[in-house]
């Protein structure tokens, strides 16, 4: 029995619902080609003009050889793939045509990978004209501005823009929306030994730690201080102090544990302080001790009006 004859046996309301269902969940593809149908003869055979958006077969899109991103979170890609299965592609990728039915990705690597995981045959793409240098520049700048790159990936991207795109640091700052000092600080990270760069890339140390280590004279001292940062969980401020004092390498004095600035507050004293403050403010107060005699006082409030009442009490007479 043909589909047309089958439709005669379906109530009108149900038939309308059946036809409406076909238009849901197609994303931008539905606006471009009107269908997700897997018919290869409909995909990629019509040439797409430059500066237009078209539905391009995934198999016809090559990876971007200038992609600075080397690692993609697989769990995040799976989440994006599930979203694409339901909603389709919301924002088209950007490509350039490099041959008959052959395209090269400029930007949108995550969307392309997720589309493959979602088993899409074709995705919407904006086709534009670009030479190799423009490809590199656009890919790097797009990733720097839109992706959560780590500090080393950003530094490497900046270095490629300077060396391969022949940009001066002032020009680079204008392109990526950063001042020259910021660009310089990132580029200086590439002078650090590989072990420290890997530690920064993997979030073992922070950008602040790395910037302090750059100012250490020798590689041996840099690595020695890097190991201390990891082993002793040194703060950025502490590392900056060591570098200013010329302590790139460990000294016996530096290895001594820091003595508390003041004696630890006895628990009974803390409880008395909490009771006194709770009575003073008419609210629950928590006194939380910290290291080296430091701590914090938390005052609870139940509403905006209650907060304003507490603030009024805190104001000087």
PyMOL commands that set and color helices and strands:
alter all, ss='L'
color gray80, all
select helices_A, chain A and resi 3-8+12-21+27-32+40-42+58-60+74-87+109-117+132-146+151-164+169-176+180-191+194-201+207-214+219-232+236-244+252-255+267-281+291-293+304-314
alter helices_A, ss='H'
color red, helices_A
select strands_A, chain A and resi 52-57+61-62+93-99+102-107+122-127+285-289+295-299
alter strands_A, ss='S'
color yellow, strands_A
deselect
rebuild
show_as cartoon
